[in-house]
Amino acid sequence: MGGAINYRIKGVAEHNVRFDCKAALKVFHSKVCKRYVLSDTTYNPALEIDASHRIYHGLKESKIIVMGDILQSFENYFKAYFNSTMMHDPLTFSDVIEPQFINLEERKITMAESGIMNYSDKGLLQRVSVGADYPGFMEFLEHRQSFI
């Protein structure tokens, strides 16, 4: 997870890349086969959960201990930062267990020393996310919640 082509803050590397540009560049230039789930894909209102969302209410009603931990994490985030959160990480991880939700295409991309990524004919050919089945993923997430 990480990287963005059209990051929401122009001229700034995506959060995860910015956190450690040196490591991100090392991975980017490595020969390891990579799939980039970009924040361009994960930063979408369809992935937003707040205290009125049915997934949040499902967590509140659950008797499973780990669900209480997840709920507490949401509540801590709501209190400290924003009144909602996006399911960036769960969508990204879904590419490992249920890859049908994320649309990937091969594109040539570059990463500057600053961590800023761009499409470029001179870039490395990589698999990058270009969209997602947001309703399908959220339904999957809600369904999985009852089995954890």
C-alpha positions in Angstrom: 0.0 0.0 0.0 1.2 3.4 -0.8 2.0 5.8 -3.4 -0.2 8.1 -5.5 -0.2 9.6 -8.9 -2.7 12.3 -8.3 -2.3 12.8 -4.6 -4.8 15.0 -2.9 -2.1 17.4 -1.7 -0.2 18.6 -4.8 3.5 18.6 -4.7 3.7 16.2 -1.7 4.4 12.5 -1.7 1.6 10.2 -0.4 1.6 9.6 3.4 3.1 6.1 3.5 5.8 7.0 1.0 6.6 10.3 2.6 7.0 8.5 6.0 10.1 6.7 4.6 11.0 7.8 1.1 14.4 6.0 1.2 12.6 2.7 1.8 9.9 3.4 -0.7 12.5 4.2 -3.4 14.4 0.9 -2.6 11.2 -1.1 -3.0 10.2 0.9 -6.1 13.5 0.1 -7.9 13.7 -3.5 -6.6 13.1 -6.4 -9.0 10.3 -7.7 -6.7 7.0 -8.0 -8.5 4.8 -5.2 -7.1 1.2 -4.2 -7.2 0.5 -0.6 -6.2 -2.8 0.1 -4.6 -2.6 3.9 -4.9 -4.3 6.4 -2.6 -5.9 7.6 -5.9 -8.0 4.5 -5.5 -8.4 4.2 -1.8 -9.2 7.8 -1.1 -12.9 7.5 -2.0 -16.0 8.5 -0.1 -17.6 5.1 -0.8 -15.0 3.7 1.7 -15.9 6.1 4.5 -17.2 4.8 7.8 -18.5 7.1 10.6 -20.6 6.5 13.7 -23.8 6.2 11.7 -22.4 3.5 9.3 -23.9 0.0 9.5 -20.4 -1.5 9.8 -19.8 0.7 12.9 -23.1 -0.4 14.4 -22.2 -4.1 13.6 -19.0 -3.6 15.6 -21.0 -2.1 18.5 -23.4 -5.1 18.6 -20.7 -7.8 18.3 -19.8 -10.0 21.2 -16.5 -10.9 19.6 -13.6 -9.4 21.6 -11.5 -8.4 18.6 -14.5 -6.4 17.3 -14.5 -4.4 20.4 -10.8 -3.6 19.8 -11.6 -2.5 16.3 -14.5 -0.4 17.5 -12.2 1.2 20.1 -9.7 2.0 17.4 -12.4 3.7 15.4 -13.6 5.7 18.4 -10.1 6.8 19.3 -9.5 8.0 15.7 -12.9 9.8 15.6 -12.0 11.6 18.9 -8.4 12.5 17.9 -8.7 13.3 14.2 -11.9 13.1 12.2 -15.5 11.9 12.7 -15.0 9.4 9.9 -12.3 7.1 8.5 -11.6 5.5 5.1 -11.1 1.8 4.6 -7.7 2.4 2.8 -5.9 -0.5 4.4 -8.7 -3.1 4.3 -9.3 -2.3 0.6 -5.6 -2.7 -0.1 -5.3 -5.9 1.8 -8.3 -7.3 0.0 -6.1 -7.5 -3.1 -4.3 -10.4 -1.4 -7.4 -12.4 -0.3 -10.1 -11.3 -2.8 -8.4 -9.6 -5.8 -11.5 -9.0 -7.8 -12.3 -5.7 -6.0 -9.3 -3.7 -7.3 -8.8 -2.9 -10.9 -5.1 -3.0 -11.8 -3.4 -2.0 -15.1 0.2 -2.0 -16.2 1.5 1.5 -16.4 4.9 3.1 -16.6 5.5 5.1 -13.5 8.4 7.0 -11.9 9.2 7.9 -8.3 11.2 11.0 -7.6 13.7 11.2 -4.6 10.9 13.1 -2.8 8.6 10.1 -3.2 6.3 11.8 -5.7 5.0 9.4 -8.3 4.0 10.1 -11.9 3.0 8.3 -15.1 5.9 8.6 -17.6 7.0 6.8 -20.8 10.4 6.7 -19.2 9.1 5.0 -16.0 9.1 1.4 -14.8 6.3 -0.8 -16.0 4.3 -1.6 -12.8 0.8 -2.9 -11.9 -1.1 0.1 -10.4 -4.7 0.4 -9.2 -7.0 2.4 -11.5 -10.3 1.9 -9.7 -12.2 -0.5 -7.5 -15.6 -2.1 -7.0 -16.4 0.0 -3.9 -19.9 -1.2 -3.2 -18.8 -4.9 -3.7 -15.8 -4.4 -1.3 -17.9 -2.7 1.4 -20.5 -5.5 1.2 -17.6 -8.0 1.5 -16.2 -6.1 4.5 -19.5 -6.0 6.2 -20.1 -9.7 5.6 -16.6 -10.6 6.9 -17.2 -8.6 10.0 -19.7 -11.2 11.3 -17.2 -14.1 10.9 -14.1 -12.6 12.6 
